Amino acid sequence: MVGHKSNLFGTGIQKYDLHAVQVMGANIELWQYKTYENGILNIEEVYKRTTSTSNQDTEELVGKIQLWLKQVKKQH
């Protein structure tokens, strides 16, 4: 698909995950996140193969991850 971008995120990204994304050659971003007891959320970009990523795109992704984490915490 032209113009489509996938954002994948997780807590335990391994070298095999990174290799798989690199081999696919698709328009994919791979992010890793970690939450700390004091509520701090650290988000690290692990891999990016896109034509361009704006700050707005990154901010939207961070917002989506934060919302997802809140939903996960409510379920546990």
C-alpha positions as CSV (number, residue, x, y, z in Angstrom):
1,M,0.0,0.0,0.0
2,V,1.4,3.3,-1.0
3,G,1.4,5.9,1.8
4,H,0.5,3.5,4.5
5,K,2.7,3.3,7.6
6,S,2.6,0.8,10.4
7,N,3.8,1.5,14.0
8,L,4.7,-1.5,16.1
9,F,5.5,-1.1,19.7
10,G,6.4,-3.4,22.6
11,T,8.3,-3.8,25.8
12,G,10.8,-6.5,24.9
13,I,11.9,-6.0,21.3
14,Q,14.6,-8.5,20.4
15,K,17.1,-8.6,17.6
16,Y,14.9,-11.2,15.8
17,D,12.0,-8.7,15.8
18,L,14.2,-5.9,14.4
19,H,15.6,-8.3,11.7
20,A,12.1,-9.3,10.6
21,V,11.0,-5.7,10.3
22,Q,14.2,-4.8,8.3
23,V,13.7,-7.8,6.0
24,M,10.1,-6.8,5.2
25,G,11.2,-3.6,3.8
26,A,7.8,-2.0,4.4
27,N,7.0,1.4,5.7
28,I,7.3,0.4,9.4
29,E,8.3,2.0,12.6
30,L,9.4,-0.1,15.6
31,W,9.2,1.5,19.0
32,Q,10.0,0.2,22.5
33,Y,8.5,1.5,25.7
34,K,9.1,1.1,29.4
35,T,7.1,2.3,32.3
36,Y,8.6,3.1,35.6
37,E,7.0,2.9,39.1
38,N,6.9,6.7,39.4
39,G,4.6,6.9,36.3
40,I,7.3,8.0,33.8
41,L,6.9,6.5,30.3
42,N,10.0,6.2,28.2
43,I,9.5,5.6,24.5
44,E,12.5,4.8,22.3
45,E,12.4,4.6,18.5
46,V,14.2,1.3,17.6
47,Y,13.8,1.3,13.8
48,K,12.3,3.6,11.2
49,R,11.9,3.0,7.5
50,T,9.7,5.8,6.4
51,T,9.9,8.6,3.9
52,S,9.4,11.2,6.6
53,T,8.1,11.3,10.1
54,S,6.9,14.7,11.5
55,N,6.9,15.7,15.1
56,Q,3.1,15.6,14.9
57,D,3.2,12.0,13.8
58,T,5.5,11.1,16.7
59,E,3.3,13.0,19.2
60,E,0.2,11.2,17.9
61,L,1.9,7.8,18.3
62,V,3.0,8.7,21.9
63,G,-0.6,9.7,22.7
64,K,-1.9,6.4,21.3
65,I,0.6,4.4,23.3
66,Q,-0.3,6.3,26.5
67,L,-4.0,5.6,26.0
68,W,-3.4,1.9,25.3
69,L,-1.3,1.6,28.5
70,K,-4.1,3.2,30.5
71,Q,-6.5,0.7,29.1
72,V,-4.2,-2.2,29.9
73,K,-3.7,-1.0,33.4
74,K,-7.5,-0.9,33.9
75,Q,-7.9,-4.5,32.8
76,H,-5.3,-5.7,35.4
